[in-house]
Amino acid sequence: MYQKFILLASCLLSLLLLSCSTFFKPVPSSKAETGFHSQVIDDLMALPPPAEKLVIAVYKFRDQTGQYKQTASNAITYSTAVTQGATSMLIKALEEAGQGKWFEVVERESLPNLLNERKIIRQTRMQYMSKEELDKVPGLPAMLYAPVIFDGGVVAYESNLLTGGLGAKYLGVGGDTQFQRDTVTVALRAVAVNDGRILKSVQTSKTIFSVKLDSNLYRFVGWQNLLEFDAGISSNEPPQMAVLEAIEQAVYSMIMEGAVKGVWQFQDPILGQQLVKKYQDSKVVKAVPIYNGMGELEGFEKETVAVTTPEKASNPNQVKEHN
């Protein structure tokens, strides 16, 4: 009798769950978006065109951190903390520089696949086409080569550089907040193919900020009647978006540093000099700590360090470097 009751209860529970499944549906997510609009992409796309479009090769933009993700209990998993698609991010940033007017990027990451496909085309033509047909079909054009290679990678991912929190409770009602700051660092260098010289090397960093808010209520509303209420929300900046923004900033810095060194030039020399000056001024801004009379830190203010005006070179776009 007891077994029949358990079987009947199980059947009724299954029917109840099946009937409820038509009413409870997954929460719909947002529509897929094209790309990610970072804080740097506008400056990168607004760059004026160069004097000559540059052919660039990107072989591999590697994750050189060796960092793995950590769970809430500080257990290390086999998932990497940094995205492994940094090469695609770098190629996309190069394509968007100056709305596609700065760089012509050639495929090198999947070079073996590209060469195999060209080989298949030649073999197919030779096998299924007569000699007369082969003479009429133009051969495959020569592959485009690049005089400059962009290399580098994600060189650092530092976790828990800054952590903290604040909380308070009164008569069973309270809340607290916790925050954490991480940093990702990207290094990018331009290498001349002719002699292997490193034309310029830049390094950029981007912070990753996470915050968590919690509130709770713990109170007796009657004799032996306890009311408990908990609510919370957390916001975590995606690390891959931080890597993307750091790469875009590295491409922007590389263009400016190359213009300063004379590796490449702007089509409009006057506008190029204005952008270079603005870029150099932003590099010398330092954060100065402010202390009160008790010696406690109150905040920071920006201080601009005077920069010696560079000497004018024979080329209006070529600026000499000063140590």
Secondary structure, DSSP 8 states (H G I E B T S, - for coil): -HHHHHHHHHHHHHHHHHHHTTT----------SS---SSHHHHHT---BSS-EEEEE--EEE-S--EEE-TT--EEEEESS-S-HHHHHHHHHHHGGGGTSEEEEE-TTHHHHHHHHHHHHHHHHHHS-HHHHHHS---------SEEEEEEEEEEEEEEEEEEEEEEETTEEEEEEEEEEEEEEEEEEEETTT--EEEEEEEEEEEEEEEEEEEEEEEEETTEEEEEEEEEEEE--HHHHHHHHHHHHHHHHHHHHHHHTSS-BSSHHHHHHHHHHHHHHHTEEEEEEE-TTS-EEEEEEEE-------B-SSTT-B----
